[in-house]
Amino acid sequence: MGLHRRDRYAPILETLWMSAEAKEFKWVGTRPVRPDGVPKVTGRAQYGADYRLPGELIGKVLRSPHAHARIRGIDTSKAEALPGVRAVVTSADFPDHPFAYIGPERVAQNFWHITRNIMAREKVLYEGHAVAAVAAPSAAVAEEALSLIEVDYEVLPHVIDVDEAMKPDAPLLFEDMTTRGVEPAPDKPSNISKRLEFGIGDLEAGFAAADHIVEKSFKTAPVHQGYIETHACMARFDADGQGEIWSSSQGHFVVRAMTAKLLGISPGDIRATALEIGGGFGGKTIVYLEPLAAALSRKCSQPVRMQMTREEVFKATGPTSGASMSVKIGCTDDGKITAADATFNFQAGAFPGSPVMNACMCAFAPYDIENARTVGYDVVCNRPKAAAYRAPGSPISAFGVESVLDMLAKKTGMDPVEFRLKNAARQGTQMVYGPKLSHDGYVETLEALMAHPDYKKPIGPNQGRGVASGFWFNGGGESSATVHVNDDGTVIVGSGSVDVGGSRASMALMAAETFGVDYDKVRCVVSDTASVGYTHVTGGSRVTFATGIAVHQACNKVIDDLRQRAAMIWDVDVDAVEWRDGAAHPAGANVGDFEPLTIGELAAKRALTGGPIGAAGTTNAGAQAPGFSSQFCDIEVDPETGHVQVLRFIAAQDVGRAIHPSYVEGQIQGGVVQGIGWALNEEYIYDDKGRLENAGFLDYRVPVASDLPMIDAVLVEVPNPSHPYGVKGVGEVNICPPMAAIANAIDQAVDTRMYELPMSPPRLLAAMDANGADGDD
């Protein structure tokens, strides 16, 4: 295996991981200039709000001022009569859907819920819930029209907190909801949508064998993905019923499918184009504005452009869940874990579908534990429907589990990395959710931390060092790509994957490697839904793996075609032609005395040898390798204020093989930054009426440059044999460890264990004061 990292530490670590394998490829593993750099730095790149069409209208949304209220009536007549207003839509303009969960349980969808999230029907279920939308020639006219819409609300009691929502006497969001996954089925409704459980071994026997047991409860606040670009789209429908959508999205095929389903039309009647995206992190894998813009445009036969304000993003789009959890783990005196048990209660928001199942599956995944159980509860409450956020569910469970592991390491007197190494999952380890771990990689990240020169550095007063690890499945799934060769031998690669984290560069690198041509001879574009086959969202750390397979497949089809053409020119059998270094070569001396035919020379003869040169690749990729990350950080606590300063952060991650190491490092650093914000500052704050009080970046505090240390990304390469270039996903697991690592460092610094996120200065100061009075528990 190989390891890429900053040059300053390479001499120390290269003897552990560097090998000839790192030199195996010409382009894979290099750091060429990013292909989207120039249009972005010059301002020519078009993001969601940049796209314009002649005759466009501006769409605006009327949103609920209440956290929970019954809609007794909506009167839009005055808005419709306002001069300039071209269209008004409410829930009556969207077909209803039967109540049914569709798809695998971990990602099941229910369009009865989705259509009500897009536009409220019987009730509004959170402040910011869409009630109506208008289209007008200007924002001013649209805003005036919204003010003329009369909604008769019956305000109802609300519930925000997950523990409060689970109580028997809590206000019900749905009067007929009973908990799925419970046998026999409950005879009373509740806000608990689902219960699930995973388990292996014998918990009772495992805990009986333990010399040390730690059982603690934890709580996390809902946090937003914090993308800079707000949701935006343009929709145009013509009189023939054909429509187009341009949007800021992580998956334009999903935009097409969801919009068509919600409007009751065929997906073939919509062409969706992905514009540049200013961040998503999972929050743009679903739709909010697109169905509304499409409905308005279809009603008035004019293009409609819509964009959320920052306040709308916070109030009406999905943050990740807030959660409460209890974690119990036992181990022997020598540090071997004997049993682990955890219960996770996740806020789903206004509709079922939190990532609690992921939390249950990921919680203990880095460890070889014979006796384990996880239980999860999916709980609705009066806040926006939860959406994906970078390894959804896993960072929350990691906060609890990795905190308890730190406590156990202290009880046994073991170094926290050595404690994890002793219990580390390896290939073949039984996972609590069923399968056995298919790949190594976790042990290597721990060894990277142990070898890091900063790990043994001394720390000063009020300073602490914390360690934590994390796990994410990584994804595969459906992807498509096209490859075409131009007259001069340059290559065009088209994929259906939105470029969120550098996929155009990685696809171009893999295509250049496969063809044996220079990187600058390959151009990669994101194709619209009419120009390439179905491709699932850019999410789940799936694109470089799955779309990379589709690109590799298409390239090899073209190479086979080029070999056929060379065979035709040389009048030999195709088996006598081999492809290497961007050219067709005779497979042996007995084939004939032929000069190699380069890709450019073959392309120049295309009309004489069969016509255009191109191919498509499609895959439904499986056998993806999970990802592990191990991190440590040093922090300093101001004992007077409770402020935490992060001094250094080292993140070692198994990346399979880094196709473009700079992009991979950026992914790791970005995940750590978001984890630091999640740990120390970020949270949704509601008033007593269920209204969000900090719906903007002034009051919702994300980290800025002055809050952050240099983040050292250690790229540990354990190649994935299921991918032609060894790819594993890299975009998500990096956000899983930071919250627990910082909590563990705080405990070492000031002897105060934090059980709730965020660990903000007032909360930490209060805990320190209580600890000084009562002693640490």
MOZI-V869121 format. One record per residue. N is the residue number from 1. PHI is phi as a letter, one per 30 degrees, with the letter a starting at -180 (none if undefined). OMEGA is omega as a letter, one per 30 degrees, with the letter a starting at -180 (none if undefined). D_FIRST is the distance of its C-alpha to the first C-alpha in Angstrom with 1 decimal. Layout:
# MOZI-V869121
N&PHI&OMEGA&D_FIRST + N&PHI&OMEGA&D_FIRST
This chain:
# MOZI-V869121
1&none&a&0.0 + 2&b&l&3.8 + 3&b&l&7.0 + 4&c&l&10.4 + 5&a&a&13.5 + 6&d&a&17.1 + 7&e&a&17.8 + 8&d&a&20.0 + 9&c&a&17.3 + 10&e&a&14.5 + 11&d&a&16.0 + 12&d&a&16.0 + 13&c&a&12.4 + 14&d&l&10.6 + 15&d&l&11.1 + 16&d&a&9.1 + 17&b&a&5.8 + 18&d&l&6.8 + 19&a&a&6.7 + 20&d&a&8.8 + 21&e&a&6.7 + 22&d&a&7.6 + 23&c&a&11.1 + 24&d&a&11.3 + 25&c&l&13.7 + 26&d&a&16.9 + 27&c&l&17.4 + 28&d&a&14.5 + 29&j&l&12.9 + 30&c&a&16.2 + 31&b&l&19.0 + 32&d&l&22.3 + 33&d&a&25.4 + 34&d&a&25.8 + 35&d&a&28.3 + 36&c&a&30.4 + 37&d&a&30.8 + 38&d&a&34.2 + 39&d&a&36.2 + 40&d&a&35.0 + 41&d&l&35.9 + 42&c&l&39.2 + 43&i&a&40.2 + 44&d&l&40.5 + 45&d&a&37.9 + 46&c&l&39.9 + 47&c&a&39.0 + 48&e&a&40.8 + 49&d&a&44.0 + 50&d&a&44.2 + 51&d&a&45.2 + 52&b&l&48.9 + 53&b&l&51.4 + 54&d&l&55.1 + 55&i&a&57.3 + 56&d&l&54.6 + 57&c&l&55.6 + 58&c&l&54.1 + 59&c&l&53.2 + 60&b&a&53.4 + 61&c&l&53.0 + 62&d&a&55.4 + 63&b&a&53.5 + 64&d&l&54.8 + 65&d&a&56.0 + 66&c&l&55.9 + 67&d&a&53.1 + 68&a&a&54.9 + 69&a&l&58.1 + 70&d&l&59.8 + 71&c&a&60.7 + 72&d&l&64.4 + 73&l&l&64.8 + 74&b&l&63.6 + 75&c&a&66.1 + 76&c&a&64.7 + 77&d&a&68.0 + 78&d&l&68.5 + 79&d&a&65.1 + 80&d&a&65.7 + 81&d&a&69.1 + 82&d&l&67.7 + 83&e&l&68.2 + 84&j&a&64.9 + 85&d&a&63.0 + 86&c&a&61.8 + 87&a&l&60.1 + 88&b&l&59.6 + 89&b&l&57.4 + 90&b&l&57.2 + 91&d&l&55.7 + 92&d&a&58.6 + 93&d&l&57.0 + 94&c&l&53.9 + 95&d&l&54.3 + 96&d&a&53.6 + 97&b&l&51.1 + 98&d&l&51.3 + 99&d&a&49.6 + 100&a&l&46.6 + 101&d&a&42.9 + 102&c&l&40.9 + 103&j&l&37.3 + 104&e&a&34.8 + 105&e&a&35.7 + 106&d&a&32.8 + 107&b&a&33.7 + 108&d&l&37.3 + 109&b&l&39.9 + 110&b&a&43.6 + 111&d&l&45.6 + 112&d&l&48.6 + 113&d&a&46.7 + 114&d&a&45.0 + 115&d&l&48.4 + 116&d&l&49.9 + 117&d&l&47.1 + 118&d&l&47.6 + 119&a&a&51.3 + 120&e&l&53.1 + 121&c&a&55.7 + 122&d&a&57.6 + 123&b&l&56.1 + 124&c&a&54.1 + 125&c&l&51.4 + 126&a&l&50.0 + 127&d&a&51.2 + 128&j&l&50.1 + 129&d&a&50.3 + 130&d&a&51.4 + 131&c&l&55.1 + 132&a&l&56.1 + 133&b&a&55.1 + 134&b&l&57.3 + 135&b&a&57.0 + 136&b&a&59.3 + 137&d&a&59.5 + 138&b&l&58.5 + 139&d&a&56.6 + 140&d&l&60.0 + 141&d&l&61.8 + 142&d&l&58.9 + 143&d&l&58.9 + 144&d&l&62.7 + 145&d&l&62.5 + 146&e&a&60.1 + 147&d&a&62.7 + 148&c&l&65.3 + 149&d&a&63.5 + 150&c&l&65.1 + 151&c&l&63.1 + 152&c&a&64.9 + 153&c&l&62.6 + 154&c&a&63.3 + 155&d&a&61.1 + 156&c&l&59.5 + 157&d&a&57.9 + 158&b&l&54.1 + 159&b&a&51.2 + 160&c&a&48.0 + 161&d&a&46.3 + 162&d&a&44.3 + 163&d&l&46.0 + 164&d&a&49.4 + 165&d&a&48.7 + 166&d&a&48.1 + 167&d&a&51.5 + 168&e&a&54.2 + 169&c&a&56.6 + 170&d&l&54.1 + 171&e&a&55.3 + 172&c&l&54.0 + 173&d&l&52.3 + 174&b&a&53.0 + 175&d&a&56.0 + 176&c&a&54.9 + 177&d&l&51.3 + 178&c&a&50.6 + 179&d&l&47.2 + 180&d&l&45.1 + 181&i&l&43.3 + 182&c&l&46.1 + 183&b&f&48.2 + 184&d&a&51.1 + 185&d&l&51.0 + 186&d&l&52.5 + 187&c&l&56.1 + 188&b&l&55.9 + 189&d&l&54.0 + 190&a&l&51.5 + 191&d&l&48.8 + 192&d&a&46.1 + 193&d&a&44.8 + 194&a&l&42.4 + 195&b&l&41.2 + 196&b&a&38.1 + 197&b&l&36.5 + 198&b&l&33.4 + 199&a&l&33.3 + 200&b&l&32.1 + 201&i&a&33.6 + 202&b&a&36.7 + 203&d&a&36.8 + 204&e&l&40.1 + 205&d&a&38.8 + 206&d&l&35.6 + 207&d&l&37.5 + 208&d&a&40.0 + 209&d&a&37.4 + 210&d&l&36.2 + 211&d&a&37.4 + 212&b&l&36.6 + 213&b&l&37.0 + 214&b&l&36.6 + 215&b&a&38.0 + 216&b&l&38.3 + 217&c&a&39.2 + 218&b&l&37.6 + 219&b&l&38.6 + 220&b&l&37.0 + 221&c&l&38.9 + 222&d&l&38.4 + 223&b&a&36.5 + 224&c&a&36.3 + 225&d&l&33.4 + 226&i&l&35.2 + 227&d&a&34.5 + 228&d&a&36.6 + 229&d&l&38.1 + 230&d&l&40.6 + 231&d&a&41.0 + 232&a&l&43.0 + 233&a&l&44.0 + 234&b&l&46.6 + 235&b&l&48.2 + 236&b&l&50.8 + 237&b&l&52.8 + 238&c&a&55.4 + 239&d&l&58.6 + 240&d&l&57.1 + 241&i&l&54.7 + 242&d&a&51.6 + 243&b&l&49.4 + 244&b&l&46.6 + 245&b&l&44.4 + 246&c&a&42.3 + 247&a&l&40.4 + 248&d&a&37.7 + 249&a&l&35.5 + 250&d&l&32.0 + 251&a&a&33.2 + 252&d&l&36.2 + 253&d&l&36.3 + 254&d&l&36.7 + 255&e&l&39.4 + 256&d&a&41.2 + 257&d&a&41.0 + 258&d&a&42.0 + 259&d&l&44.8 + 260&d&a&46.2 + 261&d&a&46.2 + 262&d&l&47.8 + 263&c&l&50.4 + 264&i&l&51.2 + 265&b&a&50.4 + 266&d&l&48.2 + 267&e&l&44.7 + 268&d&l&45.8 + 269&d&l&48.4 + 270&b&l&45.8 + 271&c&a&43.5 + 272&c&l&41.0 + 273&b&l&39.2 + 274&d&l&36.5 + 275&d&l&37.3 + 276&e&a&34.9 + 277&b&a&33.9 + 278&c&l&34.2 + 279&j&l&31.9 + 280&a&l&31.9 + 281&h&a&29.1 + 282&j&a&30.5 + 283&d&l&34.1 + 284&c&l&34.8 + 285&c&a&33.6 + 286&b&a&37.2 + 287&c&l&40.6 + 288&b&a&43.4 + 289&d&a&45.5 + 290&e&l&44.8 + 291&d&l&47.2 + 292&d&l&49.8 + 293&d&l&49.8 + 294&d&l&49.9 + 295&d&l&52.8 + 296&d&a&54.7 + 297&d&l&54.2 + 298&d&a&55.2 + 299&d&a&58.3 + 300&c&l&59.5 + 301&h&l&57.9 + 302&b&l&56.6 + 303&d&l&53.1 + 304&b&l&52.1 + 305&c&a&49.6 + 306&b&l&48.4 + 307&b&l&46.4 + 308&d&l&46.0 + 309&d&l&46.9 + 310&d&l&44.6 + 311&d&l&46.9 + 312&d&l&46.7 + 313&e&a&42.9 + 314&d&a&43.1 + 315&d&a&46.0 + 316&b&l&45.3 + 317&b&a&41.6 + 318&d&l&39.1 + 319&d&l&37.4 + 320&d&a&35.1 + 321&d&l&36.9 + 322&d&a&38.4 + 323&a&l&38.0 + 324&b&a&39.2 + 325&a&l&37.4 + 326&b&a&37.8 + 327&b&l&34.9 + 328&b&a&35.5 + 329&b&l&33.0 + 330&b&l&33.8 + 331&b&l&32.0 + 332&d&l&33.1 + 333&d&a&33.8 + 334&d&l&30.5 + 335&j&l&28.6 + 336&d&l&27.9 + 337&d&a&28.7 + 338&c&a&31.4 + 339&a&l&32.4 + 340&b&a&31.9 + 341&b&a&34.4 + 342&b&l&34.6 + 343&b&a&37.1 + 344&b&l&36.4 + 345&c&a&39.3 + 346&c&l&38.3 + 347&d&l&40.7 + 348&c&a&40.6 + 349&i&a&43.1 + 350&d&a&46.1 + 351&b&a&44.7 + 352&e&l&42.5 + 353&k&l&38.7 + 354&d&l&36.8 + 355&d&a&33.1 + 356&d&l&34.1 + 357&d&l&32.5 + 358&d&l&29.1 + 359&e&l&29.8 + 360&d&a&30.7 + 361&d&a&27.6 + 362&c&a&25.1 + 363&e&a&27.0 + 364&c&a&25.5 + 365&d&l&22.5 + 366&d&a&19.9 + 367&b&l&21.8 + 368&c&a&22.7 + 369&b&a&26.5 + 370&d&a&28.9 + 371&b&a&31.9 + 372&a&l&31.5 + 373&b&l&33.6 + 374&b&l&33.5 + 375&b&a&36.6 + 376&b&l&37.0 + 377&b&l&40.1 + 378&c&a&40.4 + 379&b&l&43.3 + 380&d&l&45.3 + 381&a&a&47.0 + 382&d&l&48.8 + 383&a&a&46.0 + 384&e&l&44.0 + 385&e&l&42.0 + 386&d&l&38.4 + 387&b&a&35.8 + 388&d&l&32.0 + 389&b&l&30.3 + 390&h&a&26.5 + 391&h&a&25.2 + 392&e&l&28.9 + 393&j&a&29.9 + 394&d&l&26.6 + 395&d&a&27.2 + 396&d&l&30.7 + 397&d&l&29.8 + 398&d&l&27.0 + 399&e&l&29.7 + 400&d&a&31.7 + 401&d&a&29.2 + 402&d&l&27.1 + 403&d&l&30.5 + 404&d&l&31.7 + 405&d&l&28.5 + 406&d&l&29.2 + 407&d&l&32.7 + 408&d&l&31.7 + 409&e&l&29.4 + 410&d&a&32.4 + 411&d&a&34.7 + 412&d&a&32.5 + 413&i&a&32.0 + 414&c&l&28.3 + 415&d&a&25.8 + 416&d&l&24.8 + 417&d&l&21.0 + 418&d&l&21.6 + 419&d&l&23.9 + 420&d&l&21.3 + 421&d&a&18.8 + 422&d&a&21.6 + 423&c&a&22.1 + 424&d&l&18.7 + 425&d&l&18.2 + 426&b&l&15.7 + 427&e&a&15.5 + 428&j&l&19.2 + 429&d&l&20.7 + 430&d&l&24.0 + 431&d&a&24.5 + 432&d&a&28.0 + 433&c&l&28.5 + 434&k&a&28.1 + 435&d&l&24.9 + 436&c&a&22.1 + 437&d&a&18.7 + 438&c&a&16.7 + 439&b&l&13.1 + 440&d&l&11.2 + 441&k&a&10.1 + 442&d&a&13.2 + 443&e&a&12.8 + 444&d&l&9.7 + 445&d&l&12.1 + 446&d&l&14.8 + 447&d&l&13.2 + 448&d&l&12.5 + 449&d&a&16.3 + 450&d&a&17.3 + 451&d&a&15.8 + 452&d&a&17.4 + 453&d&a&20.5 + 454&d&a&22.7 + 455&d&a&22.3 + 456&c&l&24.7 + 457&d&l&27.1 + 458&d&l&30.7 + 459&c&a&32.3 + 460&c&l&36.0 + 461&d&a&38.9 + 462&i&l&38.5 + 463&c&l&34.7 + 464&b&l&32.1 + 465&b&a&28.3 + 466&b&a&27.1 + 467&b&l&23.9 + 468&a&l&23.1 + 469&b&l&20.5 + 470&a&a&20.7 + 471&b&l&19.9 + 472&b&a&20.6 + 473&d&a&20.7 + 474&i&a&19.7 + 475&c&l&22.0 + 476&b&l&22.6 + 477&j&a&26.2 + 478&d&l&28.5 + 479&b&l&27.7 + 480&b&l&29.5 + 481&a&l&29.2 + 482&b&l&31.3 + 483&b&l&30.6 + 484&b&a&33.5 + 485&c&l&33.9 + 486&d&a&36.6 + 487&e&a&39.2 + 488&c&l&37.3 + 489&i&l&33.9 + 490&d&a&32.5 + 491&b&l&30.8 + 492&c&l&31.6 + 493&c&l&29.2 + 494&c&l&31.0 + 495&b&l&29.4 + 496&c&a&31.0 + 497&c&l&28.6 + 498&d&a&29.9 + 499&d&l&27.8 + 500&c&a&27.2 + 501&b&l&23.8 + 502&j&a&23.2 + 503&d&l&23.1 + 504&d&l&25.3 + 505&d&a&22.9 + 506&d&l&19.9 + 507&d&l&22.2 + 508&d&l&23.4 + 509&d&a&20.0 + 510&d&l&19.0 + 511&d&l&22.6 + 512&d&l&22.5 + 513&d&a&19.3 + 514&d&a&21.0 + 515&d&a&24.3 + 516&i&l&23.1 + 517&c&l&25.4 + 518&d&a&25.2 + 519&e&a&24.2 + 520&d&l&27.8 + 521&c&a&29.2 + 522&c&l&27.9 + 523&b&a&29.7 + 524&c&a&28.7 + 525&b&l&31.5 + 526&c&a&32.0 + 527&d&l&34.7 + 528&d&a&37.6 + 529&d&l&38.3 + 530&c&a&40.6 + 531&c&a&38.2 + 532&a&a&35.1 + 533&d&a&34.6 + 534&e&l&34.1 + 535&b&a&31.0 + 536&d&a&30.4 + 537&d&l&30.1 + 538&d&a&27.4 + 539&a&l&26.3 + 540&i&a&24.2 + 541&h&a&21.0 + 542&c&a&21.7 + 543&d&a&22.3 + 544&d&l&19.2 + 545&d&a&18.2 + 546&d&l&21.8 + 547&d&l&23.5 + 548&d&l&20.6 + 549&d&l&21.1 + 550&d&l&24.8 + 551&d&l&24.3 + 552&d&l&22.2 + 553&d&a&24.9 + 554&d&l&27.7 + 555&d&a&26.2 + 556&d&l&25.9 + 557&d&l&29.5 + 558&d&l&30.6 + 559&d&l&28.9 + 560&d&l&30.8 + 561&d&l&33.9 + 562&d&l&33.5 + 563&d&l&33.1 + 564&d&a&36.3 + 565&d&l&38.0 + 566&d&l&37.0 + 567&d&l&38.2 + 568&d&a&41.5 + 569&d&a&42.0 + 570&d&a&41.3 + 571&h&l&43.2 + 572&b&l&40.6 + 573&d&a&38.8 + 574&d&l&35.7 + 575&d&l&33.7 + 576&d&a&34.5 + 577&c&l&32.6 + 578&c&a&28.9 + 579&c&l&27.1 + 580&a&l&24.8 + 581&h&l&24.7 + 582&i&a&27.1 + 583&a&l&29.8 + 584&d&a&31.3 + 585&b&l&31.4 + 586&d&a&33.4 + 587&d&l&31.3 + 588&a&a&33.0 + 589&d&a&35.8 + 590&d&a&38.2 + 591&d&a&37.9 + 592&k&a&40.0 + 593&c&a&40.1 + 594&c&l&38.7 + 595&d&l&37.2 + 596&e&l&34.1 + 597&c&a&35.0 + 598&d&l&32.9 + 599&d&l&32.4 + 600&d&l&35.2 + 601&d&l&37.5 + 602&d&l&37.1 + 603&d&l&37.6 + 604&d&a&40.8 + 605&c&a&42.1 + 606&e&a&41.3 + 607&d&a&45.0 + 608&d&a&45.7 + 609&b&l&42.8 + 610&k&l&42.8 + 611&j&a&42.8 + 612&e&a&40.3 + 613&c&a&36.6 + 614&a&l&34.6 + 615&a&l&33.0 + 616&c&l&32.0 + 617&b&l&29.0 + 618&b&l&29.1 + 619&a&l&27.0 + 620&b&a&27.2 + 621&d&l&23.6 + 622&c&l&22.6 + 623&h&l&19.7 + 624&d&a&17.9 + 625&c&l&15.3 + 626&d&a&16.5 + 627&c&l&15.3 + 628&b&l&15.3 + 629&b&l&16.3 + 630&b&a&17.4 + 631&b&l&19.8 + 632&b&l&22.4 + 633&b&l&25.4 + 634&c&a&28.4 + 635&b&l&31.8 + 636&b&a&35.4 + 637&c&l&38.3 + 638&d&a&41.8 + 639&d&a&44.0 + 640&d&a&47.0 + 641&c&a&45.6 + 642&i&l&42.5 + 643&d&l&40.5 + 644&c&l&36.7 + 645&c&l&35.0 + 646&d&a&31.1 + 647&c&l&30.3 + 648&a&l&26.5 + 649&b&l&23.7 + 650&b&a&20.0 + 651&b&l&17.9 + 652&c&a&14.3 + 653&b&l&13.1 + 654&d&a&10.4 + 655&c&a&10.8 + 656&i&l&8.9 + 657&b&a&8.8 + 658&d&a&11.4 + 659&d&l&14.1 + 660&b&a&16.3 + 661&e&a&14.9 + 662&d&l&18.5 + 663&d&a&19.5 + 664&d&l&16.6 + 665&e&l&17.6 + 666&d&l&21.1 + 667&d&a&20.6 + 668&d&a&19.2 + 669&d&l&22.1 + 670&d&l&24.6 + 671&d&l&23.8 + 672&d&l&24.2 + 673&e&l&27.5 + 674&d&l&28.8 + 675&d&l&28.0 + 676&d&l&29.8 + 677&d&l&32.8 + 678&d&a&32.7 + 679&d&a&32.7 + 680&c&a&35.4 + 681&b&a&37.8 + 682&d&l&37.6 + 683&a&l&39.9 + 684&d&a&42.7 + 685&c&a&46.1 + 686&c&l&49.0 + 687&d&a&52.7 + 688&d&l&55.1 + 689&c&l&55.8 + 690&i&a&52.1 + 691&c&a&51.8 + 692&d&a&48.7 + 693&c&a&49.6 + 694&b&a&46.6 + 695&d&l&45.9 + 696&a&a&44.7 + 697&d&l&42.2 + 698&d&a&45.0 + 699&c&l&45.2 + 700&c&a&41.9 + 701&c&l&39.8 + 702&c&a&36.3 + 703&d&l&34.4 + 704&c&a&35.2 + 705&e&a&33.7 + 706&d&l&35.8 + 707&d&a&34.5 + 708&c&l&30.9 + 709&d&l&28.8 + 710&d&a&26.0 + 711&c&a&23.0 + 712&c&a&19.7 + 713&c&l&16.9 + 714&c&a&13.5 + 715&c&l&10.8 + 716&c&a&7.9 + 717&c&l&5.5 + 718&b&a&5.3 + 719&e&l&7.0 + 720&d&a&10.5 + 721&d&a&12.0 + 722&d&l&15.4 + 723&b&a&15.0 + 724&e&l&15.2 + 725&c&l&12.7 + 726&i&a&10.5 + 727&d&l&12.7 + 728&b&l&13.5 + 729&d&a&16.5 + 730&b&a&16.5 + 731&d&a&20.2 + 732&b&a&21.5 + 733&d&a&19.8 + 734&d&a&20.1 + 735&d&a&23.8 + 736&d&a&23.8 + 737&d&a&23.5 + 738&e&a&25.7 + 739&d&l&29.1 + 740&d&l&28.4 + 741&e&l&26.6 + 742&d&l&29.7 + 743&d&l&32.1 + 744&d&l&30.5 + 745&d&l&30.8 + 746&d&l&34.4 + 747&d&l&35.2 + 748&d&a&34.1 + 749&d&a&35.9 + 750&b&l&39.3 + 751&h&a&39.2 + 752&b&a&39.7 + 753&d&l&37.7 + 754&c&a&37.7 + 755&c&a&37.9 + 756&b&l&38.5 + 757&c&f&37.0 + 758&d&l&37.5 + 759&d&a&37.8 + 760&d&a&40.2 + 761&e&l&42.4 + 762&d&a&45.5 + 763&d&l&43.7 + 764&d&l&41.8 + 765&d&l&45.0 + 766&d&l&46.9 + 767&d&l&44.4 + 768&d&l&44.6 + 769&d&l&48.4 + 770&d&l&48.5 + 771&d&l&46.1 + 772&d&a&48.4 + 773&d&a&51.3 + 774&c&a&50.0 + 775&i&a&47.1 + 776&d&l&43.5 + 777&c&none&43.2
